[in-house]
Amino acid sequence: MTEENDTKTLHKIKKTYSRIVVVAGTLMGFVLCTYFFTLGILIDGGHTVMLWVEILTTVLFVLGLVYLKPLALSITRILLSANAEGRHMLKGMTVADIEKVPE
């Protein structure tokens, strides 16, 4: 019974992790595309404050995309920390461990 619970917990962790990666990556990509098309409008309109906000958040989003998987693992740990089994399984887990879990 414990083996079955461990397998279910691992699949739940992987499913949550995968969803976070997809949603976060899609949202960051969408915002970056929007920034690309609004950059000229902000420059022509003289909105320097909004231009600097876009530049700074663009740097943060690019870093977020580079470190997306460790970031998603941290968010998964936060979301599944209420469950004792999930907390125990996630304690020493790395991104490579989650990638090894079969579908």
Buried (B, 14 or more C-beta within 10 A) or exposed (E): EEEEEEEEBBEBBBEBBBEBBEEBBEEBEEBBEEBEEBBEEBEEEEBEEEBEEBEEBBEEBEEBBEEBBEBBBEBBBEBBEEBEBBEEBBEEBEBEBBEEBEE
